[in-house]
């Protein structure tokens, strides 16, 4: 084969290999890499195998093209090198060099054209996150969303690992002067609930983020607010559209807090300070209604919005005056309570005294009634006796005569009377000599 044909063939091989390598690097490799990366998000084992196969083979077309180019160049310049070496030296050492020189040139050519290895890059999606894999090149409408709820329900896994594919981007004159650029970007939205508490001072304060407002009479004060929100899985795309950072905590610290302050300030500006202290519920209801409706349209579900703590005034003298007034009111309430308590105690004592007096009266009445009944019974008994005596007549006289006779007999000493008048034994006179008979005996 003459040198002209040799040169044309070599040029054709090098051009073909270069065009094929460029087409792979510019067209086929990025498109294929994006497709297999997106397919892995909600795909199964088949998509995972395709991704691994692509990652293992996506650099070989470039290696093959560079090898063909290096081998073609070596084959093309080999006769010229041999002729040069033969002209320079005809000894044995020169012949050895001519045999090994093509291998050395091929090694140098390959070593100077080899790119850095494409190191795998992985990102994990947790169970509380929704991931969006967005192509950075080509048609961005082919992005994939990680359907976390359905996916986990069907496959019962805790998380998923996503591989970020790359393409080679040449940045210098030589083919190995460049870097690997990612073909896709994974944006994660954390749906976990976030709670914030804003107050002027105290352990609940989240930095210097008090909600400061003014009353209608231009008195500045702050109120404590607490807010809890999360992102529903179905609203993750809407949230990411409004807030590309994907951070709910950052939104809570900025826009949610600002919205709460705006709603609270609008209500506070309607009332003077004296009447505003009784409008806390109105402020809380207005803030809750406004914040929940506003952020629902932006993919954020606000579960709780409420006030806690009291009002903190910019002027400490206002708080001092309010405290003194409150203390005076409390003292008044305490005094009134003590007076009412003493009054009730007096009423209790009076009721107890009345009850005791009534008890004693009833006892005395009972005793008097008992004595009256007893005296009446005794009088009735005497009256019955008298009636019985009056109705007895001669029988009673005889009974009494017998009692007298019995008494006389009981007093008789056994001697007879010396003198007796008539036939009446009761008319007896004692003789002066009546004692002589007793003496003789």
C-alpha positions in Angstrom: 0.0 0.0 0.0 1.5 3.3 -1.0 1.8 6.3 1.3 -1.1 8.2 -0.2 -3.6 5.4 0.3 -2.2 4.8 3.7 -2.6 8.5 4.6 -6.2 8.6 3.3 -7.2 5.5 5.2 -5.7 6.8 8.4 -7.4 10.2 8.0 -10.7 8.4 7.3 -10.4 6.3 10.4 -9.4 9.2 12.6 -12.2 11.4 11.3 -14.8 8.6 11.8 -13.6 7.9 15.3 -13.6 11.6 16.2 -17.1 12.1 14.8 -18.4 9.1 16.6 -16.8 10.1 19.9 -18.1 13.7 19.6 -21.6 12.4 18.8 -21.5 10.2 21.8 -20.3 12.9 24.1 -22.6 15.6 22.9 -25.8 13.8 22.0 -26.1 10.1 23.0 -24.3 10.2 26.4 -26.2 13.2 28.0 -29.6 12.1 26.7 -29.2 8.5 27.7 -27.8 9.5 31.1 -30.8 11.8 31.8 -33.3 9.2 30.8 -31.9 6.4 32.9 -31.5 8.8 35.8 -35.1 10.0 35.6 -36.4 6.4 35.2 -34.7 5.3 38.4 -36.8 7.6 40.6 -40.1 5.5 40.6 -38.7 2.6 38.6 -38.1 -1.0 39.7 -35.3 -3.4 39.3 -35.2 -3.2 35.5 -34.6 0.6 35.6 -31.9 0.1 38.2 -30.1 -2.4 36.0 -30.2 0.0 33.1 -28.7 2.7 35.2 -25.9 0.5 36.4 -25.2 -0.7 32.8 -25.1 2.8 31.5 -22.7 3.9 34.3 -20.4 0.9 33.6 -20.3 1.4 29.8 -20.8 5.1 29.2 -17.0 5.9 29.1 -16.1 3.0 26.8 -17.1 4.6 23.5 -14.7 7.4 24.3 -12.0 5.0 25.2 -12.6 3.0 22.0 -12.5 6.1 19.8 -9.3 7.3 21.4 -7.7 3.9 21.0 -8.7 3.8 17.3 -7.2 7.2 16.8 -4.0 6.3 18.6 -3.6 3.0 16.8 -4.3 4.7 13.4 -1.7 7.3 14.0 0.8 4.8 15.0 0.1 2.6 12.0 0.3 5.7 9.7 3.6 7.0 11.0 5.3 3.6 11.5 7.0 3.4 8.0 8.4 6.9 8.4 9.8 6.1 11.8 11.3 2.9 10.6 12.9 4.6 7.6 14.3 7.3 9.9 15.7 4.7 12.3 17.3 2.7 9.4 18.8 5.7 8.1 20.2 6.7 11.5 21.6 3.3 12.4 21.8 -0.1 10.8 22.9 -2.0 13.9 20.9 -4.5 16.0 20.0 -2.1 18.8 18.3 0.2 16.3 16.2 -2.6 15.1 15.0 -3.4 18.6 14.0 0.2 19.1 12.0 0.2 15.9 10.0 -2.8 17.1 9.1 -1.3 20.5 8.7 2.3 19.4 5.1 1.9 18.1 4.1 0.4 21.5 5.6 3.2 23.3 4.0 5.8 21.1 0.6 4.1 21.6 1.0 4.1 25.3 2.0 7.8 25.3 -1.0 8.6 23.1 -3.4 6.8 25.3 -2.0 8.1 28.5 -2.3 11.7 27.3 -5.9 11.3 26.2 -7.4 9.4 29.1 -10.0 11.4 31.1 -10.6 11.3 34.8 -12.9 8.6 36.1 -16.6 9.4 36.5 -17.0 8.9 40.2 -20.6 7.9 41.2 -22.7 10.5 43.0 -25.6 9.5 45.2 -28.3 11.4 47.0 -30.9 9.8 49.4 -34.6 10.6 49.7 -35.9 10.1 53.2 -39.5 9.0 54.1 -40.4 12.5 55.2 -39.2 14.1 51.9 -40.5 14.4 48.4 -37.8 14.5 45.7 -37.9 16.1 42.3 -35.2 15.0 39.8 -34.9 17.8 37.2 -32.8 17.5 34.0 -30.2 20.3 33.8 -29.9 19.9 30.1 -32.4 19.2 27.3 -36.1 18.9 27.9 -36.9 19.8 31.5 -40.5 18.7 31.1 -39.2 15.1 31.5 -38.5 15.6 35.2 -39.7 12.9 37.6 -41.3 13.2 41.0 -40.7 10.7 43.8 -44.2 9.6 44.8 -43.2 8.9 48.3 -46.5 7.9 49.9 -47.6 5.5 47.2 -44.1 4.2 46.5 -43.4 3.5 50.2 -46.9 2.0 50.6 -46.4 -0.4 47.8 -42.8 -1.3 48.4 -42.5 -0.8 52.2 -39.0 0.9 52.1 -37.6 3.6 54.4 -35.8 5.6 51.8 -34.5 5.6 48.2 -31.0 6.3 46.9 -30.8 8.3 43.7 -27.7 8.3 41.4 -26.8 11.6 39.8 -25.5 10.9 36.2 -22.7 13.0 34.6 -21.4 13.9 31.2 -17.9 14.9 30.2 -17.3 18.6 29.5 -14.0 19.4 27.8 -12.5 22.7 28.9 -9.1 22.7 27.3 -7.2 21.9 24.2 -6.7 18.3 25.0 -9.5 15.8 25.4 -8.6 15.0 29.0 -8.7 18.6 30.0 -12.2 19.0 31.5 -14.6 17.8 34.2 -17.7 15.8 34.7 -20.9 17.8 34.9 -24.2 16.5 36.5 -27.0 15.8 34.0 -29.8 16.0 36.6 -30.4 17.8 39.9 -32.3 16.3 42.8 -34.4 18.9 44.8 -35.8 17.6 48.0 -38.8 19.0 49.9 -38.9 18.1 53.6 -42.6 17.7 54.5 -42.0 17.4 58.3 -43.9 19.8 60.6 -42.1 22.9 61.7 -43.0 24.9 64.8 -42.0 28.5 65.5 -42.6 30.6 68.6 -42.1 34.4 68.4 -42.0 36.4 71.6 -40.1 39.4 72.9 -38.2 37.7 75.6 -38.0 34.5 77.7 -37.1 30.9 77.0 -39.7 30.6 74.1 -38.1 33.3 72.0 -36.7 32.4 68.6 -34.0 35.0 68.4 -35.0 38.7 68.2 -38.3 38.0 66.3 -41.0 39.6 68.5 -44.3 40.5 66.7 -44.4 44.2 67.4 -47.6 46.2 66.6 -49.2 49.5 67.5 -52.6 50.4 68.9 -54.8 53.2 67.6 -53.3 55.6 70.1 -49.7 54.8 68.9 -48.7 52.6 71.8 -46.2 50.0 70.7 -46.3 46.5 72.2 -45.5 42.9 71.2 -47.5 39.7 71.5 -46.3 36.1 71.6 -47.4 33.9 68.7 -46.9 30.2 68.0 -47.3 28.6 64.5 -47.0 25.0 63.2 -47.1 24.1 59.6 -46.2 21.2 57.3 -46.3 20.3 53.6 -48.8 17.8 52.3 -47.3 15.2 49.9 -49.8 16.3 47.2 -48.8 20.0 47.6 -45.0 19.4 47.4 -44.8 20.6 43.8 -46.8 23.7 44.5 -44.6 24.5 47.5 -41.4 24.0 45.4 -42.9 26.3 42.7 -43.3 29.2 45.2 -40.2 28.4 47.2 -37.4 26.9 45.1 -35.2 26.6 48.1 -37.4 23.8 49.4 -37.0 24.9 53.1 -40.2 25.2 55.1 -38.2 26.4 58.1 -36.8 29.3 56.2 -40.3 30.2 55.0 -41.6 30.1 58.6 -38.9 32.5 59.7 -39.5 35.0 57.0 -42.8 35.1 55.1 -45.1 33.3 57.7 -43.8 35.5 60.4 -44.3 38.6 58.3 -47.9 37.6 57.4 -48.7 37.1 61.1 -47.3 40.5 61.9 -49.3 42.2 59.1 -52.6 40.6 60.2 -52.1 41.4 63.9 -51.1 45.0 63.1 -54.3 45.6 61.0 -56.5 44.6 64.0 -54.5 46.4 66.6 -54.6 49.7 64.7 -58.4 49.8 65.1 -58.6 50.0 68.9 -57.0 52.2 71.6 -54.8 50.4 74.2 -57.4 50.4 77.0 -59.9 48.4 74.9 -57.3 46.4 72.9 -56.4 44.3 75.9 -59.9 42.7 75.7 -59.5 42.1 71.9 -56.9 39.3 72.0 -59.3 36.7 70.7 -60.3 38.9 67.8 -56.6 39.4 66.9 -56.0 35.6 67.2 -59.0 34.8 65.0 -58.0 37.3 62.3 -54.4 36.1 62.2 -55.4 32.5 62.0 -57.9 33.0 59.2 -55.6 35.1 57.1 -52.4 33.0 57.5 -54.1 29.6 56.9 -55.9 30.8 53.7 -52.9 32.6 52.3 -50.4 29.8 52.6 -52.8 27.0 51.6 -52.5 28.4 48.1 -48.7 28.0 48.3 -48.7 24.4 49.3 -48.2 25.0 53.0 -50.7 23.5 55.5 -50.8 25.7 58.6 -52.3 23.6 61.4 -52.1 26.0 64.4 -51.7 29.7 64.9 -52.2 31.1 68.4 -51.2 33.7 70.9 -49.4 33.0 74.1 -48.1 35.1 76.9 -49.1 38.7 77.5 -48.4 42.1 75.9 -44.9 43.5 76.3 -44.8 47.3 75.9 -42.1 49.3 74.5 -42.4 51.8 77.4 -41.8 50.0 80.7 -43.8 52.7 82.6 -47.0 51.5 80.9 -46.4 48.0 82.1 -45.7 49.3 85.6 -48.9 51.3 85.7 -50.9 48.4 84.4 -49.4 46.1 87.1 -50.2 48.6 89.8 -53.8 49.0 88.6 -54.1 45.2 88.5 -52.7 44.9 92.0 -55.1 47.5 93.3 -58.0 45.7 91.6 -56.9 42.4 93.1 -56.7 43.9 96.6 -60.2 45.3 96.1 -61.4 41.9 95.1 -59.7 40.3 98.0 -61.3 42.8 100.5 -64.7 42.2 99.0 -64.1 38.5 99.2 -63.1 38.7 102.9 -66.1 40.9 103.6 -68.4 38.4 101.9 -66.8 35.6 103.7 -67.2 37.3 107.1 -70.8 38.1 106.3 -71.5 34.5 105.5 -69.7 33.5 108.7 -71.9 35.8 110.7 -75.0 34.4 109.1 -73.8 30.9 109.9 -73.3 31.8 113.6 -76.7 33.5 113.7 -78.3 30.4 112.2 -76.6 28.2 114.7 -77.7 30.4 117.7 -81.3 30.4 116.4 -81.2 26.7 116.1 -79.8 26.3 119.6 -82.4 28.6 121.1 -85.2 26.8 119.3 -83.8 23.5 120.6 -83.7 24.8 124.2 -87.2 26.3 123.8 -88.5 22.9 122.6 -86.8 21.1 125.5 -88.3 23.6 128.1 -91.7 23.3 126.5 -91.4 19.6 126.6 -90.5 19.6 130.3 -93.3 22.1 131.1 -95.8 20.0 129.2 -94.6 16.9 131.1 -94.9 18.6 134.5 -98.3 20.0 133.6 -99.5 16.5 132.6 -98.1 15.1 135.8 -99.8 17.7 138.0 -103.0 17.3 136.2 -102.8 13.5 136.7 -102.2 14.0 140.4 -105.1 16.4 140.8 -107.3 14.0 138.9 -106.2 11.2 141.3 -107.0 13.4 144.4 -110.3 14.3 143.0 -111.1 10.7 142.4 -110.1 9.8 146.0 -112.2 12.6 147.4 -115.2 11.5 145.3 -114.6 7.9 146.5 -114.5 9.1 150.2 -117.6 11.2 149.7 -119.4 8.3 148.2 -118.4 5.7 150.8 -120.7 7.0 153.7 -121.3 4.8 156.8 -118.9 2.2 155.5 -116.1 4.5 155.8 -117.2 5.5 159.4 -117.2 1.9 160.4 -113.8 1.4 158.9 -112.4 4.3 160.9 -114.1 3.0 164.1 -112.5 -0.3 163.6 -109.2 1.4 163.1 -109.6 3.3 166.4 -110.6 0.2 168.2 -107.6 -1.6 166.8 -105.4 1.2 168.0 -106.9 1.1 171.5 -106.6 -2.6 171.8 -103.0 -2.4 170.7 -102.4 0.1 173.4 -104.2 -1.9 176.2 -101.9 -3.2 178.9 -104.3 -6.0 180.2 -105.9 -4.1 183.2 -109.6 -3.1 183.4 -110.8 0.3 184.2 -111.9 1.0 187.8 -114.7 3.4 186.8 -117.1 3.2 184.0 -119.9 5.6 183.4 -123.1 4.2 182.1 -123.1 1.7 179.3 -120.6 3.5 177.1 -117.3 1.8 177.3 -115.6 4.9 176.0 -116.5 7.0 179.0 -114.0 5.5 181.5 -112.4 7.1 184.6 -109.5 5.7 186.4 -109.9 5.0 190.1 -107.3 6.3 192.4 -106.9 2.8 193.9 -106.5 1.2 190.5 -102.9 0.8 191.0 -103.2 -1.2 194.2 -104.3 -4.3 192.4 -101.2 -4.1 190.2 -99.1 -3.7 193.3 -100.6 -6.7 195.0 -100.0 -8.7 192.0 
